[in-house]
Amino acid sequence: MKLLNDIKLLLKATYIEWRKQRPELLSAAISFYVIFSLGPVLVIIIGIVGLLFGKQVAESQIIQEIQRSIGPKLAEVIQTLIEEAFLHPARELTTILSIPIVVFGASMLFYRLKNTLNVIWDVKPQSRSNLITAIKSYIFSFLMVIILGILLMMLIIKSFLLVLFQEFLNNYIPFPVYLLQIIDGIFTFLAVTILFAVTYKVLLETPIRWRDIWVGASVTSFMFIISQFIIGLYISKAEVGTAYGALGSLTILLVWIFYSSSIYLVGAVFTKVYSQRLWVKTF
């Protein structure tokens, strides 16, 4: 009974803290940066993963993960975005000159995310802001893009290993497909949990114990994966974007980004409440 009561108080304190943070504004701010940074981020990730597995493999893996988690409509939008980014091969000089722009666009997303996490944790901004501080912030932000690429490589390797594992077992015993889907879901959950844990540890400018980070990241990952299914169902059943004509694809993308950002920030607030034991102090 005490455990259930603690969970109830924890969830209640999370909701109260969440409402204090003006969630609509925070999610909208992140969505604004995501919509402009998504293309550069995808370009960099596909470029990194493509060095090992090839561009087509990296691109198809991203589309498959999105289609499996959210549905075909958003997968089509992301596929179009990727194709447009690689549609017109630039000359060598243009490519070199565009690298800083791509890096800047990708880094801005995580720079904004860092500021948002600091707002949630009530971290006061530094009184002095100089060029060195700005460069360090962008370096940390770009490192997050590299981490995303590494996690995507993990997902690609996971898919290859699961296929080989299924073929190996099928030679000896029948292997149910649903068990493979469960294993695939567990690996995806672990990958997303690692990503969220790293964002809390790297981007947040306040000390937080790894034990609390893993609890918060696990809860955030669980909520995020469940929400992706619900958002995908909503997008497919509610015909989101149909009424907007040519802007339909952009509308679908914005809906997904906004609600995904909201779920991520709910997890960030939960992590704060859990790590600082606010439910004990509040009630």
C-alpha positions, 0 to 999 in steps of 0.5 A, spaced: 500 500 500 505 504 501 508 503 494 502 505 491 501 511 495 508 513 493 506 512 486 500 516 486 503 522 490 509 522 485 504 522 479 500 528 482 506 532 484 509 531 476 502 533 474 502 539 478 510 541 476 508 540 469 502 545 469 507 550 472 512 549 466 507 552 461 508 546 457 504 548 451 509 554 450 515 549 451 513 544 446 511 549 441 518 552 442 522 545 441 517 544 435 519 550 432 527 548 432 525 541 430 521 543 424 527 547 421 533 542 424 530 535 422 533 535 415 540 537 417 539 532 423 537 526 418 542 528 413 548 528 418 545 521 421 544 518 415 551 520 413 554 517 419 551 511 419 552 510 411 559 510 412 558 503 415 552 500 412 551 505 406 546 511 405 540 506 402 540 502 408 541 507 413 535 511 410 530 505 409 532 503 417 529 510 419 523 509 415 522 502 417 522 504 425 518 510 424 513 506 420 513 500 425 512 505 431 507 511 428 505 508 421 505 509 414 503 516 413 508 519 417 513 515 414 512 517 407 513 524 410 519 523 413 521 519 406 520 525 402 524 529 407 530 525 406 529 524 398 528 532 398 535 533 402 539 528 397 535 530 391 540 535 388 547 533 388 551 539 390 558 541 387 564 539 391 565 547 393 557 547 395 557 541 399 563 544 403 560 551 404 554 547 406 557 543 412 557 549 417 550 550 415 548 543 416 551 543 423 549 549 425 541 547 424 542 540 427 546 543 433 540 548 434 535 543 436 539 540 442 541 547 444 534 549 445 533 542 448 538 544 453 535 551 455 528 547 456 531 542 460 534 548 464 528 551 465 524 545 467 530 544 473 530 551 475 537 552 473 539 559 472 543 561 466 550 563 466 551 571 468 557 571 463 556 569 456 562 569 451 564 566 445 568 560 448 561 558 452 557 558 445 562 554 442 562 549 448 554 549 447 554 547 440 559 542 441 555 538 446 549 539 441 553 536 435 555 530 440 548 529 441 547 528 433 553 523 433 550 519 439 543 519 435 547 516 429 550 511 434 544 509 436 541 508 429 547 504 428 545 499 434 538 499 431 541 497 424 545 491 427 539 489 432 535 488 425 540 484 422 542 480 428 534 478 429 533 476 422 539 471 423 537 469 430 530 467 427 533 464 421 538 460 425 532 457 430 528 456 424 533 451 422 531 447 428 525 449 432 519 453 429 520 460 432 513 464 433 513 471 430 510 475 436 516 473 440 521 476 435 517 482 435 517 482 443 525 482 443 525 487 437 521 492 442 525 490 448 531 493 444 528 499 441 526 501 448 533 500 451 535 504 445 530 510 446 532 509 454 539 510 453 538 516 448 533 520 453 538 518 459 544 521 455 540 527 454 539 528 461 546 527 463 549 531 457 545 537 456 542 538 463 547 543 467 545 541 474 548 535 478 543 529 477 545 521 480 545 516 474 540 512 478 535 517 478 537 518 471 535 511 469 529 511 472 526 517 469 529 515 462 526 509 463 519 512 464 520 517 459 521 511 454 515 507 456 511 513 455 514 515 449 513 509 445 506 508 447 505 515 445 508 514 438 503 508 437 497 513 439 499 519 435 500 514 429 493 511 430 490 518 431 494 521 425 491 515 420 484 515 423 483 522 424 485 524 417 490 529 419 492 534 414 487 532 409 483 539 410 490 543 409 491 540 402 498 542 400 500 543 407 497 536 409 504 533 410 507 539 414 501 538 418 502 531 420 509 532 421 507 538 426 502 534 430 507 528 431 513 533 433 508 537 438 505 531 441 512 527 441 516 534 444 510 534 450 511 527 452 519 528 452 518 534 457 513 530 461 518 525 462 523 530 464 519 533 469 517 526 472 525 525 472 526 532 476 520 530 481 523 523 482 530 526 483 529 531 487 523 527 491 518 533 490 512 528 492 515 528 499 516 535 500 509 537 496 505 532 500 
